[in-house]
């Protein structure tokens, strides 16, 4: 396969997954902002969201003070922001168009229809009328894109590069979400919290779990009240939780194995090493050494892995 074709397929899937993850993070913040809380606490939540995406500086440069409505506009429809939902869906569609011949009709039509429909929804004001419904629609279109891809594409290198892009992006976004959200509420880690704090924390952790479709999974796995260390374990180490770091790296290693021609591939070695640390890791050891430090290092290694994928298989980033 031509490296340029692989590059477009890889980035088409990354941008689709990024749009979904942005919608998930915005939805959890929007839902949390409806809880009784001070303006300062609400503002910290929106600031954390911008920090997750490394967009705090860009936002402040353009808008100044952090306001919920302006943050949502910036993250949804501002096309000058390369990580906004509109920008991601546009980039996904353009990458799909560039390799139209490598895609099935169903995959192309799904990407193209998503882009045309999101433009119509933004123009008609449907996002402002019901943000949660809009975020659900973005998630649904991403689910549809993955389902159509797996259900209609030949199981060859094209599919493997698309899956590789999806799960690298998912690992990156889940790590960012866990890192920032664990900093937002810390009373569970520092002694007894007041009854009001505990009630707020329950809704906070519930919202985090719902943002990665893990609330029902948590109940099924642990059958207990929501505890921060178990939320961390579920989202970091559980290989059977679809959006966990471990599950994402399993898919990355699997798809890399299918496309490498060199068994001594440095990219595969790094991915395998990172996956093995998740496979044999323990949450008590991670929390003892510091979750923030662990996730920061994980993000650095995932970004490094993405750079190695580009150098070995795709069009190198100049």
LUMKOL-467228 format. One record per residue (C-alpha): x, y negated, z negated. Coordinates in nm, 3 decimals, padded with zeros to 5 digits. Each point is the difference from the previous one (the first is absolute). Example, Ala and Ser with C-alpha at 12.3 -4.5 7.8 and 13.67 -1.06 7.14 Angstrom:
+---------+---------+---------+
:       x :       y :       z :
+---------+---------+---------+
:  01.230 :  00.450 : -00.780 :
:  00.137 : -00.344 :  00.066 :
+---------+---------+---------+
This chain:
+---------+---------+---------+
:       x :       y :       z :
+---------+---------+---------+
:  00.000 :  00.000 :  00.000 :
:  00.119 : -00.354 :  00.076 :
:  00.103 : -00.185 : -00.315 :
: -00.212 : -00.300 :  00.104 :
: -00.312 :  00.217 :  00.024 :
:  00.073 :  00.154 : -00.340 :
:  00.052 : -00.349 : -00.141 :
: -00.343 : -00.122 :  00.116 :
: -00.175 :  00.311 : -00.136 :
:  00.184 : -00.026 : -00.332 :
: -00.088 : -00.368 : -00.047 :
: -00.358 :  00.038 :  00.121 :
: -00.058 :  00.242 : -00.288 :
:  00.193 : -00.211 : -00.253 :
: -00.204 : -00.310 :  00.079 :
: -00.330 :  00.191 : -00.021 :
:  00.099 :  00.142 : -00.338 :
:  00.119 : -00.344 : -00.116 :
: -00.336 : -00.157 :  00.087 :
: -00.175 :  00.270 : -00.205 :
:  00.231 : -00.045 : -00.298 :
: -00.041 : -00.378 :  00.011 :
: -00.378 :  00.049 : -00.002 :
:  00.030 :  00.238 : -00.296 :
:  00.212 : -00.244 : -00.203 :
: -00.226 : -00.295 :  00.081 :
: -00.310 :  00.198 : -00.093 :
:  00.137 :  00.107 : -00.338 :
:  00.102 : -00.359 : -00.075 :
: -00.337 : -00.133 :  00.112 :
: -00.186 :  00.255 : -00.216 :
:  00.226 : -00.070 : -00.300 :
: -00.052 : -00.376 :  00.039 :
: -00.374 :  00.052 : -00.060 :
:  00.071 :  00.127 : -00.354 :
: -00.026 : -00.248 : -00.292 :
:  00.346 : -00.158 : -00.030 :
:  00.176 : -00.333 : -00.027 :
:  00.098 : -00.195 :  00.310 :
:  00.368 :  00.047 : -00.086 :
: -00.035 :  00.380 : -00.009 :
: -00.193 : -00.002 :  00.331 :
:  00.267 : -00.218 :  00.158 :
:  00.272 :  00.241 : -00.116 :
: -00.185 :  00.279 :  00.178 :
:  00.002 : -00.185 :  00.332 :
:  00.364 : -00.098 : -00.052 :
:  00.084 :  00.367 : -00.059 :
: -00.171 :  00.090 :  00.327 :
:  00.217 : -00.247 :  00.191 :
:  00.307 :  00.135 : -00.181 :
: -00.085 :  00.357 :  00.105 :
:  00.017 : -00.108 :  00.364 :
:  00.299 : -00.232 : -00.051 :
: -00.212 : -00.292 :  00.124 :
: -00.004 : -00.226 : -00.305 :
:  00.246 : -00.250 :  00.149 :
: -00.175 : -00.009 :  00.339 :
: -00.338 : -00.053 : -00.164 :
:  00.118 : -00.282 : -00.230 :
:  00.176 : -00.170 :  00.289 :
: -00.327 : -00.010 :  00.194 :
: -00.270 : -00.031 : -00.269 :
:  00.170 : -00.110 : -00.320 :
: -00.206 :  00.099 : -00.305 :
: -00.129 :  00.357 : -00.020 :
: -00.376 :  00.017 :  00.061 :
: -00.193 :  00.325 :  00.050 :
: -00.177 : -00.108 :  00.319 :
:  00.318 : -00.133 :  00.161 :
:  00.197 :  00.315 : -00.092 :
: -00.268 :  00.215 :  00.163 :
: -00.006 : -00.219 :  00.311 :
:  00.381 :  00.016 :  00.019 :
:  00.003 :  00.381 : -00.039 :
: -00.295 :  00.071 :  00.229 :
: -00.024 : -00.243 :  00.292 :
:  00.310 : -00.220 :  00.005 :
:  00.183 :  00.117 :  00.313 :
:  00.309 : -00.202 : -00.097 :
:  00.039 :  00.256 : -00.281 :
:  00.148 :  00.315 :  00.163 :
: -00.141 :  00.218 : -00.280 :
: -00.360 : -00.124 :  00.018 :
: -00.267 :  00.250 :  00.102 :
: -00.060 : -00.189 :  00.326 :
:  00.373 : -00.003 :  00.084 :
:  00.039 :  00.370 : -00.083 :
: -00.299 :  00.110 :  00.208 :
:  00.117 : -00.220 :  00.288 :
:  00.352 :  00.147 : -00.015 :
: -00.139 :  00.355 : -00.020 :
: -00.214 : -00.064 :  00.309 :
:  00.291 : -00.156 :  00.195 :
:  00.228 :  00.294 : -00.082 :
: -00.276 :  00.240 :  00.111 :
: -00.049 : -00.194 :  00.325 :
:  00.373 :  00.019 :  00.076 :
: -00.012 :  00.382 : -00.006 :
: -00.355 :  00.048 :  00.125 :
:  00.112 :  00.297 :  00.212 :
:  00.133 :  00.187 : -00.306 :
: -00.334 : -00.022 : -00.183 :
: -00.327 :  00.180 :  00.050 :
: -00.297 : -00.210 :  00.113 :
: -00.158 :  00.039 : -00.346 :
:  00.308 : -00.132 : -00.184 :
:  00.032 : -00.301 :  00.229 :
: -00.372 : -00.084 : -00.016 :
:  00.004 :  00.023 : -00.380 :
:  00.289 : -00.248 : -00.025 :
: -00.146 : -00.235 :  00.261 :
: -00.353 :  00.005 : -00.146 :
:  00.136 : -00.068 : -00.349 :
:  00.180 : -00.312 :  00.125 :
: -00.299 : -00.130 :  00.198 :
: -00.237 :  00.065 : -00.291 :
:  00.218 : -00.163 : -00.267 :
:  00.026 : -00.315 :  00.214 :
: -00.380 : -00.008 :  00.028 :
: -00.047 :  00.055 : -00.375 :
:  00.242 : -00.277 : -00.094 :
: -00.155 : -00.241 :  00.250 :
: -00.356 :  00.071 : -00.121 :
:  00.094 : -00.050 : -00.367 :
: -00.078 :  00.356 : -00.111 :
:  00.320 :  00.011 : -00.206 :
: -00.106 : -00.303 : -00.210 :
: -00.354 :  00.135 : -00.044 :
:  00.112 :  00.330 : -00.156 :
:  00.377 :  00.048 : -00.044 :
: -00.036 :  00.351 : -00.153 :
: -00.202 :  00.126 :  00.295 :
:  00.259 : -00.142 :  00.239 :
:  00.284 :  00.175 : -00.189 :
: -00.195 :  00.328 :  00.011 :
: -00.037 : -00.043 :  00.375 :
:  00.378 : -00.047 :  00.043 :
:  00.064 :  00.316 : -00.204 :
: -00.257 :  00.192 :  00.203 :
:  00.159 : -00.105 :  00.331 :
:  00.340 :  00.115 : -00.127 :
: -00.148 :  00.336 : -00.105 :
: -00.162 :  00.027 :  00.342 :
:  00.329 : -00.078 :  00.175 :
:  00.186 :  00.272 : -00.191 :
: -00.279 :  00.253 :  00.054 :
: -00.021 : -00.066 :  00.374 :
:  00.379 :  00.019 :  00.026 :
:  00.025 :  00.338 : -00.175 :
: -00.312 :  00.130 :  00.173 :
:  00.086 : -00.091 :  00.362 :
:  00.377 : -00.046 :  00.040 :
:  00.227 :  00.280 :  00.119 :
:  00.210 :  00.122 : -00.294 :
:  00.326 : -00.121 :  00.149 :
:  00.255 : -00.272 : -00.077 :
: -00.252 : -00.278 :  00.065 :
: -00.218 :  00.121 : -00.288 :
:  00.301 :  00.059 : -00.226 :
:  00.127 : -00.357 :  00.042 :
: -00.348 : -00.138 : -00.066 :
: -00.029 :  00.206 : -00.320 :
:  00.351 : -00.104 : -00.103 :
: -00.097 : -00.367 :  00.026 :
: -00.321 :  00.054 : -00.196 :
:  00.163 :  00.170 : -00.298 :
:  00.307 : -00.223 : -00.023 :
: -00.236 : -00.299 : -00.018 :
: -00.222 :  00.175 : -00.255 :
:  00.295 :  00.081 : -00.228 :
:  00.115 : -00.363 :  00.014 :
: -00.344 : -00.143 : -00.078 :
: -00.086 :  00.242 : -00.283 :
:  00.333 : -00.075 : -00.170 :
: -00.065 : -00.376 :  00.024 :
: -00.353 :  00.035 : -00.139 :
:  00.109 :  00.212 : -00.298 :
:  00.295 : -00.227 : -00.079 :
: -00.190 : -00.330 : -00.003 :
: -00.317 :  00.131 : -00.165 :
:  00.190 :  00.168 : -00.285 :
:  00.154 : -00.338 : -00.077 :
: -00.342 : -00.166 : -00.008 :
: -00.137 :  00.195 : -00.300 :
:  00.245 :  00.124 : -00.259 :
: -00.193 :  00.021 : -00.328 :
: -00.016 :  00.380 :  00.031 :
:  00.378 :  00.014 : -00.014 :
:  00.050 : -00.239 : -00.292 :
: -00.188 :  00.115 : -00.304 :
: -00.369 : -00.015 : -00.076 :
: -00.211 : -00.228 :  00.213 :
: -00.319 : -00.168 : -00.112 :
: -00.331 :  00.163 :  00.091 :
: -00.060 : -00.273 :  00.260 :
:  00.345 :  00.059 :  00.152 :
: -00.063 :  00.374 :  00.016 :
: -00.332 : -00.058 :  00.175 :
:  00.167 : -00.233 :  00.251 :
:  00.283 :  00.248 :  00.052 :
: -00.250 :  00.276 :  00.077 :
: -00.151 : -00.206 :  00.281 :
:  00.345 : -00.106 :  00.116 :
:  00.135 :  00.355 :  00.026 :
: -00.327 :  00.119 :  00.155 :
:  00.033 : -00.270 :  00.267 :
:  00.359 :  00.104 :  00.074 :
: -00.105 :  00.364 :  00.038 :
: -00.294 : -00.096 :  00.222 :
:  00.231 : -00.211 :  00.218 :
:  00.182 :  00.319 :  00.105 :
: -00.315 :  00.220 : -00.004 :
:  00.128 :  00.181 : -00.310 :
: -00.265 : -00.063 : -00.267 :
: -00.186 :  00.329 :  00.053 :
:  00.331 :  00.183 :  00.047 :
:  00.125 : -00.132 : -00.336 :
: -00.315 :  00.125 : -00.175 :
:  00.035 :  00.340 :  00.165 :
:  00.371 :  00.041 : -00.078 :
:  00.018 : -00.139 : -00.355 :
: -00.359 :  00.018 : -00.134 :
:  00.088 : -00.272 : -00.251 :
: -00.016 : -00.374 : -00.056 :
:  00.212 : -00.206 :  00.237 :
:  00.355 : -00.039 : -00.132 :
:  00.269 : -00.207 :  00.175 :
:  00.266 :  00.272 : -00.012 :
: -00.238 :  00.246 :  00.166 :
: -00.098 : -00.255 :  00.265 :
:  00.373 : -00.039 :  00.072 :
:  00.051 :  00.376 :  00.013 :
: -00.293 :  00.046 :  00.239 :
:  00.110 : -00.275 :  00.239 :
:  00.372 :  00.078 : -00.010 :
:  00.058 :  00.372 : -00.057 :
: -00.316 :  00.199 :  00.085 :
:  00.057 :  00.168 :  00.336 :
: -00.370 :  00.086 :  00.041 :
: -00.112 : -00.365 : -00.036 :
: -00.019 : -00.120 :  00.366 :
:  00.127 : -00.353 : -00.058 :
:  00.270 :  00.079 : -00.258 :
:  00.369 : -00.065 :  00.063 :
:  00.073 :  00.374 : -00.014 :
: -00.273 :  00.092 :  00.252 :
:  00.113 : -00.279 :  00.234 :
:  00.364 :  00.115 : -00.009 :
: -00.108 :  00.360 :  00.061 :
: -00.162 : -00.116 :  00.326 :
:  00.299 : -00.217 :  00.093 :
:  00.242 :  00.293 : -00.043 :
: -00.235 :  00.239 :  00.185 :
: -00.034 : -00.228 :  00.303 :
:  00.369 : -00.089 :  00.004 :
:  00.084 :  00.372 :  00.005 :
: -00.212 :  00.035 :  00.314 :
:  00.171 : -00.280 :  00.194 :
:  00.368 :  00.027 : -00.100 :
:  00.232 :  00.170 :  00.246 :
:  00.305 : -00.022 : -00.226 :
: -00.024 :  00.224 : -00.312 :
:  00.258 : -00.228 : -00.165 :
: -00.227 : -00.304 :  00.044 :
:  00.080 : -00.268 : -00.258 :
: -00.361 : -00.123 :  00.015 :
: -00.133 :  00.346 : -00.087 :
:  00.258 :  00.039 : -00.278 :
: -00.103 : -00.326 : -00.165 :
: -00.370 :  00.078 :  00.032 :
:  00.053 :  00.349 : -00.143 :
:  00.202 : -00.134 : -00.292 :
: -00.268 : -00.257 : -00.087 :
: -00.274 :  00.264 :  00.030 :
:  00.189 :  00.244 : -00.226 :
:  00.031 : -00.265 : -00.274 :
: -00.377 : -00.043 :  00.008 :
: -00.053 :  00.376 :  00.010 :
:  00.207 :  00.065 : -00.313 :
: -00.059 : -00.332 : -00.179 :
: -00.188 : -00.039 : -00.330 :
: -00.208 : -00.303 : -00.090 :
:  00.134 : -00.021 : -00.359 :
:  00.357 : -00.027 :  00.136 :
: -00.105 : -00.265 :  00.252 :
: -00.181 : -00.207 : -00.265 :
:  00.294 :  00.036 : -00.242 :
:  00.243 : -00.147 :  00.255 :
: -00.254 : -00.263 :  00.118 :
: -00.279 :  00.032 :  00.256 :
:  00.077 : -00.338 :  00.158 :
:  00.367 :  00.088 :  00.055 :
: -00.097 :  00.340 :  00.141 :
: -00.254 : -00.144 :  00.246 :
:  00.231 : -00.284 :  00.106 :
:  00.267 :  00.256 :  00.086 :
: -00.260 :  00.217 :  00.176 :
: -00.111 : -00.294 :  00.218 :
:  00.361 : -00.077 :  00.092 :
:  00.052 :  00.363 :  00.102 :
: -00.323 :  00.014 :  00.203 :
:  00.101 : -00.318 :  00.185 :
:  00.344 :  00.151 :  00.060 :
: -00.168 :  00.318 :  00.127 :
: -00.210 : -00.206 :  00.242 :
:  00.317 : -00.168 :  00.129 :
:  00.164 :  00.341 :  00.055 :
: -00.309 :  00.125 :  00.187 :
:  00.026 : -00.307 :  00.227 :
:  00.372 :  00.050 :  00.063 :
: -00.023 :  00.374 :  00.066 :
: -00.324 :  00.027 :  00.197 :
: -00.151 : -00.337 :  00.090 :
:  00.093 : -00.341 :  00.139 :
:  00.249 : -00.135 : -00.260 :
: -00.105 : -00.318 : -00.178 :
:  00.237 : -00.278 :  00.108 :
+---------+---------+---------+
